[in-house]
Amino acid sequence: MTAQKIADFTVKPTLIGEKVVLRPFVAEDVAALRVLLNDRELLRLTGSAHDRAAEPAPADPERDEQFRRWRNAQPDRLDLAVADRATGHCVGEIVLNEWDAANRSCNFRIALAAAGRDRGLGTEAVRIVVGYGFEQLALHRISLEVYAFNPRARHVYEKAGFVAEGVMREALRFGDGWVDATVMSILSHEWSRHRGRP
Ligand SMILES: CC(C)(COP(=O)(O)OP(=O)(O)OC[C@H]1O[C@@H](n2cnc3c(N)ncnc32)[C@H](O)[C@@H]1OP(=O)(O)O)[C@@H](O)C(=O)NCCC(=O)NCCS
């Protein structure tokens, strides 16, 4: 029997790619993360809003700072800032959460501000964190949900090796309509085979 690595989510690593640095949140990131929370398009794409007129939650620097510290301290999830390596500035967040230790599975999510999108940062960040999840946290399965109105995200996930496994029909109400969500996943033995380049 091969020795199984124990997942240690208390470690908050700094992971360096060509275009991004993924790292724990620092105090300066709070303002950058507020930009995300005020981005109506991002709120739509992540299913955090139910119509285009939805008002972002009001800014509360003290609560945002508390949340930043909380995220860096959690022993059962990994939240990292996505920093643009060219500037060092935080342009988004990337998360492995809903850890199920018995089944060695996690949920995955990523969100980048407009300034960080469509420049290859997301693709690289997804590959880095998924690789970390399998190779350092000993996960077996990483899954996510993507809405039908978000073909860019779906394309990025497919490029990194996520496989569509089913549709949650009309899972989101948006405006006067209903939007399907596709469940996608990637498994450790798939990762071993292609390492994010299927
Ligand atoms: C989804 C997200 C993480 C992708 O990261 P990104 O840095 O913008 O993406 P990249 O630049 O690495 O790659 C984008 C890819 O999508 C493609 N693309 C862009 N718009 C597209 C569209 N409308 N339909 C299909 N593919 C599209 C690009 O051509 C590129 O693919 P290629 O490299 O094969 O040419 C980022 O855009 C984001 O955070 N968006 C807002 C929040 C969000 O949608 N989060 C995901 C919720 S499930």
The ligand as an SDF file (V2000), in Angstrom:
LIG
                    3D

 48 50  0  0  0  0  0  0  0  0999 V2000
  -13.4580   32.8500  -15.6780 C   0  0  0  0  0  0  0  0  0  0  0  0
  -12.0890   33.4690  -15.4410 C   0  0  0  0  0  0  0  0  0  0  0  0
  -11.4780   32.9210  -14.1620 C   0  0  0  0  0  0  0  0  0  0  0  0
  -11.1690   33.1160  -16.6280 C   0  0  0  0  0  0  0  0  0  0  0  0
   -9.9150   33.6800  -16.4240 O   0  0  0  0  0  0  0  0  0  0  0  0
   -9.2790   34.6140  -17.5560 P   0  0  0  0  0  0  0  0  0  0  0  0
   -7.9540   35.0230  -17.0860 O   0  0  0  0  0  0  0  0  0  0  0  0
  -10.2410   35.6980  -17.9000 O   0  0  0  0  0  0  0  0  0  0  0  0
   -9.1700   33.6130  -18.7780 O   0  0  0  0  0  0  0  0  0  0  0  0
   -7.9160   33.3720  -19.7470 P   0  0  0  0  0  0  0  0  0  0  0  0
   -7.4920   34.6890  -20.3070 O   0  0  0  0  0  0  0  0  0  0  0  0
   -6.8950   32.5570  -19.0660 O   0  0  0  0  0  0  0  0  0  0  0  0
   -8.5830   32.4590  -20.8670 O   0  0  0  0  0  0  0  0  0  0  0  0
   -9.8020   32.8310  -21.4540 C   0  0  0  0  0  0  0  0  0  0  0  0
  -10.1220   31.7970  -22.5170 C   0  0  0  0  0  0  0  0  0  0  0  0
  -11.5270   31.8430  -22.7740 O   0  0  0  0  0  0  0  0  0  0  0  0
  -11.7310   32.1520  -24.1300 C   0  0  0  0  0  0  0  0  0  0  0  0
  -12.9320   32.9490  -24.1860 N   0  0  0  0  0  0  0  0  0  0  0  0
  -13.0950   34.2660  -23.9360 C   0  0  0  0  0  0  0  0  0  0  0  0
  -14.3880   34.6010  -24.0600 N   0  0  0  0  0  0  0  0  0  0  0  0
  -15.0540   33.4610  -24.3840 C   0  0  0  0  0  0  0  0  0  0  0  0
  -16.4120   33.1660  -24.6540 C   0  0  0  0  0  0  0  0  0  0  0  0
  -17.3650   34.1110  -24.6170 N   0  0  0  0  0  0  0  0  0  0  0  0
  -16.7490   31.8860  -24.9520 N   0  0  0  0  0  0  0  0  0  0  0  0
  -15.8080   30.9170  -25.0060 C   0  0  0  0  0  0  0  0  0  0  0  0
  -14.4940   31.1560  -24.7510 N   0  0  0  0  0  0  0  0  0  0  0  0
  -14.1310   32.4080  -24.4600 C   0  0  0  0  0  0  0  0  0  0  0  0
  -10.4770   32.8580  -24.5920 C   0  0  0  0  0  0  0  0  0  0  0  0
  -10.2970   32.7730  -25.9850 O   0  0  0  0  0  0  0  0  0  0  0  0
   -9.4220   32.0700  -23.8330 C   0  0  0  0  0  0  0  0  0  0  0  0
   -9.2230   30.8010  -24.4070 O   0  0  0  0  0  0  0  0  0  0  0  0
   -7.8950   30.4270  -25.2270 P   0  0  0  0  0  0  0  0  0  0  0  0
   -6.7490   30.6620  -24.2770 O   0  0  0  0  0  0  0  0  0  0  0  0
   -8.0950   28.9860  -25.5820 O   0  0  0  0  0  0  0  0  0  0  0  0
   -7.8730   31.3660  -26.3850 O   0  0  0  0  0  0  0  0  0  0  0  0
  -12.1920   35.0310  -15.3470 C   0  0  0  0  0  0  0  0  0  0  0  0
  -12.5690   35.5530  -16.6090 O   0  0  0  0  0  0  0  0  0  0  0  0
  -13.1740   35.4990  -14.3000 C   0  0  0  0  0  0  0  0  0  0  0  0
  -12.8610   35.5050  -13.1200 O   0  0  0  0  0  0  0  0  0  0  0  0
  -14.3710   35.9360  -14.7440 N   0  0  0  0  0  0  0  0  0  0  0  0
  -15.3610   36.5480  -13.8460 C   0  0  0  0  0  0  0  0  0  0  0  0
  -15.8500   35.6210  -12.7370 C   0  0  0  0  0  0  0  0  0  0  0  0
  -16.1570   34.2400  -13.2380 C   0  0  0  0  0  0  0  0  0  0  0  0
  -16.7470   34.0370  -14.2860 O   0  0  0  0  0  0  0  0  0  0  0  0
  -15.7730   33.2540  -12.4160 N   0  0  0  0  0  0  0  0  0  0  0  0
  -16.0420   31.8680  -12.7010 C   0  0  0  0  0  0  0  0  0  0  0  0
  -17.3470   31.4780  -12.1340 C   0  0  0  0  0  0  0  0  0  0  0  0
  -17.7130   29.7640  -12.4890 S   0  0  0  0  0  0  0  0  0  0  0  0
  1  2  1  0
  2  3  1  0
  2  4  1  0
  2 36  1  0
  4  5  1  0
  5  6  1  0
  6  7  2  0
  6  8  1  0
  6  9  1  0
  9 10  1  0
 10 11  2  0
 10 12  1  0
 10 13  1  0
 13 14  1  0
 14 15  1  0
 15 16  1  0
 15 30  1  0
 16 17  1  0
 17 18  1  0
 17 28  1  0
 18 19  1  0
 18 27  1  0
 19 20  2  0
 20 21  1  0
 21 22  1  0
 21 27  2  0
 22 23  1  0
 22 24  2  0
 24 25  1  0
 25 26  2  0
 26 27  1  0
 28 29  1  0
 28 30  1  0
 30 31  1  0
 31 32  1  0
 32 33  2  0
 32 34  1  0
 32 35  1  0
 36 37  1  0
 36 38  1  0
 38 39  2  0
 38 40  1  0
 40 41  1  0
 41 42  1  0
 42 43  1  0
 43 44  2  0
 43 45  1  0
 45 46  1  0
 46 47  1  0
 47 48  1  0
M  END
$$$$
